[in-house]
Amino acid sequence: MTKSDVVRARVSPAVKVAAMENASALGTDLSTIIRLLVNQIAVTGEVPAELLKPNAKTLKAIRDLEAGIGVNRASDIDELKVDLGW
């Protein structure tokens, strides 16, 4: 007999419902999807790259930073502290 353990995670009720509905639309259930993810991490030692992709808001922040938009520069730590209000 195969032994199993239980993995629990807290998510908002709305997220749980949406995830369950999407899993059902894919022809499976949420437990199977979670089991697949946990098994993949166990086997590969990595989180699937697709899950680590930044969202649109993060990508915009990265582009803005690279373009110098909204970037404040300080010449030394004292100036930085003043800029931060410390």
C-alpha positions in Angstrom: 0.0 0.0 0.0 1.3 3.4 -0.9 1.7 5.8 1.9 0.8 9.5 1.4 1.0 12.7 3.4 -1.2 15.8 3.4 0.1 19.2 2.2 -2.0 22.2 3.3 -1.8 25.7 2.0 -3.8 28.8 2.9 -5.4 30.8 0.0 -8.3 33.1 -0.2 -11.7 31.5 -0.8 -12.0 33.3 -4.1 -8.6 32.0 -5.3 -9.5 28.5 -4.3 -12.9 28.6 -6.1 -11.2 30.1 -9.3 -8.5 27.4 -9.2 -11.0 24.6 -8.7 -13.1 25.9 -11.6 -10.0 26.2 -13.9 -8.8 22.7 -12.9 -12.2 21.3 -13.7 -12.2 23.1 -17.1 -8.9 21.3 -17.7 -10.5 17.9 -16.9 -8.8 17.4 -13.5 -9.1 18.5 -9.9 -7.1 20.9 -7.7 -5.5 18.0 -5.7 -4.1 16.5 -8.8 -2.6 19.7 -10.0 -1.0 20.4 -6.6 0.3 16.8 -6.5 1.8 17.2 -10.0 3.6 20.5 -9.0 4.9 19.0 -5.7 6.2 15.9 -7.5 7.9 18.0 -10.2 9.7 20.1 -7.6 10.7 17.0 -5.8 12.1 15.3 -8.9 13.8 18.3 -10.6 14.7 20.4 -7.5 13.2 23.4 -9.3 10.0 25.4 -9.5 8.7 25.4 -13.1 10.1 28.4 -14.9 6.7 29.5 -16.1 5.7 30.1 -12.4 8.7 32.4 -11.9 7.9 34.7 -14.8 7.3 38.3 -13.7 3.8 39.7 -14.2 3.1 42.8 -16.3 3.4 45.2 -13.3 6.8 43.7 -12.3 8.0 43.9 -15.9 7.0 47.6 -16.1 8.9 48.3 -12.9 12.0 46.5 -14.3 11.8 48.5 -17.6 11.3 51.8 -15.7 14.3 51.0 -13.5 16.5 50.2 -16.5 15.4 53.4 -18.2 16.0 55.4 -15.1 12.4 56.4 -14.7 11.5 57.2 -11.1 15.1 56.4 -9.9 16.6 58.6 -7.2 20.4 58.5 -6.9 22.4 59.2 -3.8 26.1 59.9 -3.8 26.6 58.4 -0.3 24.8 56.7 2.5 24.0 60.0 4.3 22.3 61.4 1.3 20.4 58.2 0.9 19.2 58.4 4.5 18.0 61.9 4.0 16.2 60.9 0.8 14.5 58.1 2.7 13.6 60.3 5.6 15.7 58.5 8.1 
